[in-house]
Amino acid sequence: MSRISEYSDTALLQTVRCSGVYHLADPGNASLLMISPLDGHWSKTVEYDPSLQEVSCAPISGNIDVPWWQELASCDSAVARSAARLKIGIIDLLYEAPQELQHVAFVDPDDWKSAIRKLNAGKQQHGQRVSTIVGARGPDAFRGLAWDAELLFVDASFVGPQGVSGVDSARVVDGVRALAITHGVHIINISCGFGQIDLPDLEDRIDEAADAGTLCICAGGNSGGDPVEIPANLSTTIGVGGIGFTGVAPSDSVMGELASDATKDGLLGKRYRRWPGRPFHDRRTSEGAGIDVSAPSMGVIVKSGGQISDLSGTSFASPIVAGILACELSKDDSYLHSSGRKRYDLARKKLVSITRSVGLDPIKVGRGVPFLR
């Protein structure tokens, strides 16, 4: 069973209250409480104090339909993005699709419908958010990066006595094979990790997928400074690390505080003209061997199911990379006409070609950040 997006020392409180003032809850054994509003306000981390009953969060300003991380991805491109010729697989926690994700094909639909009834999957938002970043389609102006790609989803929920409690590695193994071999997807996003344990079956299935032409893009992990988790640390996957940017979020938000710390410590990367600010490594994320590229892992603003969220974690950096790469591959006829290992190799080469160094330590962020061309 894996962790998904929470950080080890931080409890997560997701809440909706349109005034921007949020009641606190006891974080249990965690020392910090992250307030993660679902109504268009920035996330905020506070030290828990029983005498502190509520906290205010700043509203998210700017164009929420085209949030800053999408503008960043497109800063080198004047072409409307499209991934219409690609098939993308997502392996994650089951969810009940809102209107903007009605086009997603759920693999093994009979099992999915049964699980919906049994587990009330509408409460599981991780997979929904990952799918939204990759391929949401309206009905409003917000779209995922690869909004017109064909999307297939595999439920990998681990079901225990209390319901869903993480991701089941055996279901990920089966999902990789189903998506790559049976359905022939070009890219699979896996926004989960299983520590540094040995999972030979998973490694074999990912190698098999590579031989079939499928590239797996995986979240590197959220254990600050710790090694990259499997499957992101495998040589045949793309491991995604996390970064943030200055100049995006207010100073009292999660992203704003991390930006301030990076600025004080002199840990900022390069600045380019069309970027919102300067990049910095997300110190809460895993680093080292296995991180190939990085993408925003904080302040990832999405609209889905009538909610507006500010998301954190490499779980949400990974689908950004998957969406960007899908758009670039969809323009490449030589890639689309290839198959097997050659197709896989061309996808890796394409990712290298669209990745720009951002002036940060490669041990922490890999080659840099991919951009649409």
N, C-alpha and C positions, 0 to 999 in steps of 0.2 A: 504494500500500500504506500502511496506517495503523499508528499505535501503538495499543495497547489500554489497558492500565492501569498499566504501569510508569512510574516517574518517571525523568527523564533521567540523574540522577546516582546512582541507586540500583539495585543489582542485587537481584533477588528470589529468595529461597530458600524453596521450599515443601517442608515436611517433616512427617513423622509420627513421633513418638516419645513415647509416653504418659507418660514420666517428667517431661516438661516441660523436659528438657535436650536441646539441639540442637547437633549438630556443624556447624561452619561450613565454607563452601566459598569458594574464591578468586573474588572478584567481577569479575575481569578488569580492565577499564578504569574501572569505577565506584569512587567513593571510599567509598561506604557499602554496607552489606549489610542488607537487610530480611529478618529471620527471620519467616516467615509460617506458623505451625504449622497443621496440619489436624486437630488432635486436641483442640481446646477450650482452647487457650492464646492469650494476647494476642500480637499481632505486636510486634516490637521491632526498632529500627534501631541498628546498631553501626558504628563505624569499623573497617574491616578491618585486622587486624594478624596477620601470619603466625604469630605466637607464640600467638595466641588460638585455641584449638582448639574450644571449645564455649561456649554461652551458655544461661542459663536464662530461661524466660519464665513469667510469672504465669498461673495458671489463670483462665479466664473463670468468674465466679460469677454468681449470679442465675438467672432462668428463661430458659434458652436456647431453649425452645420458643416463648416470646413475648419476644424480645430487646428491649433498650431502645429501639431505633429504631422498632419496631412500637408499643410503648407510647407513644412520643412522637407518632407519626402519629395515634393514637387518643385523645389526651389531651383533645380537645374533644368527643368523641363517646361516647354511651352506647348506640349502635346497633351490632349485630353487622355487620361489614363484608361486603359482597357486591358482585360485579361480574358477576352471572350473566347479565345481558342484553347484555354487551359481547363483542366480538371484538377481541383484542389481537394484533398482529404483533410479532415480535422478529427483528431482523437481526443476526447475530453469528457467532461461530466455531462450527462443527459440534461436536456432542457426542453420545455414546451415552447415551440417557436412562436415569437410575436410576428406581426404582419410583415416586418421588413426582412424576416428570415423564412418566410413560407416557401421559398424556392429551394431550400436546403433539402437534399435527399438523405433521409436517415436510413443507414444500412441496417438490414434485418428489422423491417418495420413492425412485424408481429411482436417481437421481443420488446421493441421500443414502446408500443402501445400498452403492453402489459405493465412495463416498468412505470410508465406515466401514471397509471391508475394506482399502482402499489406504493410508489415513493413520492408522489406529488412533486414531480420533477420541476414544476414551475418555480420552486424555491431554489433550485440549483442554478446559479447565474454565471458561473465561471465559463462553462462551455458556450453559453449564449454570448458573453462578451467577446470571447475569442472569435466566434463566428461573425460577430458584428464588425470587428476590426477588419477581418478578411473580406467579407462579402455582403454586408447589409445593402438592401435595395429599397430606399424610401420607406414609407410613402412620402416623407418630407424630404428636404434637400440633403440630409446626411446620407452618405454612402460609404461603404467599406472600400478599402484600397482596390481590391479586385472584384468589384461589385457585380460585374457581368460574367465572371467565371462560373463554371459548373461546380457546385459545392456538394460534397458528400461528407456525412458525419457518422462516426462510430462512437457509441456509448461505451466508455471504459470505467464506469462507476464501480467502486468497491462497495458492496452492500453488506453491512454488518447488522447486529441486533438493533442498532439505533437508526438504521437507514443508511444513506450514502455517507461515507466517511473517507473519501479520497479516491484515488485511481488504482485499479487492479492491474498489475503488470501483465497478468495472463491475458486480460482483455485487450491490452495494448498490443501484445504479440499477435493475437488473432486479428486485430484491427489493421495492423500494418500489412499483413498478408492479404486480407480482403480488399483493402484499398489499392494496393500496388498490383497484385496478381489478378484478382477477379475483376476489378473495376478500372485498372490501368491509369490511375491518377498520375499527374506529373509531379506534384508536391504534396507532402503530408506535413501538417503542423502538429507537433506534440508539445503542449504547454504544461508538462509535468516532469518530475524527475524522481529517481529512486535512490538517491545517495550515491555511494561508491560501491555498492554491492555488485556481485557478479551475476549477470543475467544472460547466460549464453543463448537461451532461446530468443530473447529479444535481439541480441546482437546478430544472430543468424537470420532472423526475419528482416532486419534492416539491411544486411548484406544482400539478401535475396531481392529486396526491393530495389537496391541500387543496380543489381544485374538486370532488373526489369525496366530500368530507366527512371525510377522514382527517387527523388531527393527528399530526405526527412530533415525538417528544420525544427530545432528543439530548444526550449528554454533552458538556459544554463544553470539556473538555481538562484535562490534568494538567501543563502547562508553567507553573509558578508565575509569575504576573505577566504572562505573555505573552497576546496576543490570543486570543479564542475561536476554535476551529477550525470549519471547515466539516464537517458541515452545521448545527451548532448556531448558527452566526452568521448564518444565513439568516433573513429576515424572516418566512417562513412556517413556521418551526419554533419549538419551545420549547427554548431552551438552558438547561442545568442546571449550576449551579455547586456548590461543595462547602463544607460546614461541619462542625464538630465541636462537642462539648459538654463542659464541665467536669463533674466529678463522676461520670463514667462509668467510666473506665479507670484502672488503676494508673499511678503516676507514671513508671515506667520503660518503659511501653509506647509505641508510636508515638503513639497518641491522647493519652496522659497527658503526654508531653513537649511536644506541640504545644499542649495546653491550658495547661501551665505557662508556656510562652513567651508565649502570648496574654495570660495574666493579668499577667505581669510587664510587658508592653508596654502594658497598659491597652487592649487591643483586644477586650474582651468586649461582647456585646450585652445585651439585656434579660433579665430572669429572670421567668418566670411560675411560678405555684404548683405546677403539675403537671409541670414540666420537671425533668429530672435535674440540671441545672445551668444555666450560662449559655452561649449560643452564641458561636462565634468562626469567622471565615473560615478555610478551609483554604488556607494560603498556598502550598501546592504546586499549586494548581489555577489554571486560566486565569481571566481577569477582563476586565471592560469590556463594550463593545457586544456584544450577543448573549446575555448572561446574563439570563434572564427570572426564574428562581426558583432556589432552592437546596435541597439536602437533604443528609443525612449522607453524607460521602465518606470516613469513617474509622470504624473500630470497627463496621462493618456485619457483624454476626454472623449466619451462616446455617448451616443443617444441610442437607446434600445428599450423596447417595451414601455415607452412613455417615460422613461427615467433618463437622467443625465448624470453620468458618473465620472469621477476623476480616479483613474485606476493606477495601481502601482504593482511592479513585479516583472520579472523576465517572462512570465506567462503572457504578458501583453506586448512585450518587445518582440517576441518570436513571430506572432502573426503579422506584425508590421513588416518584418523582413520577408515573410512568405508572400504577402500581398505585393510588395514592391517587386520582388523577383518574378512573380507571376506576370505582372504587367510587362516587364522587359522581355520575358521569354515568349509572350504571346505575339511579339513583333518579329521574332526571329524564325524565318522559314527553315533555315538549316537545322535548327533545334527541333522544330515541329515535325520535320520529315525524317528525323533520326529515331532510333529505338535502342533498347537495351542499355548496356553500359555506356555506349557513346552518348546517348541522350543525357544520362546522369552526369557524365563528365562535362558536357557542354553547359549544363545548368550550373555546375560549380564554377566553371570558367566565367560564365556570365556574371555570377555574383561577385567574383573578384573584380571584374571590369567596371562594375557600377559602384564599387565601394571606395570611399574617399577617406584618407587618413584625417583625423581630427585633432592631431597633436597630443594625444593621450597615450599612456603606457600600453603597448600591445599585449602585455601580460593581463591587463585588466579589460581591454575592449577589443582585442583582436586586431584585424586589419583596419578597422574603422567602421564607418556608417554607410550603408547602401542608400543610393538616391535614384529616383526616376530620371531617365535621360530623355 
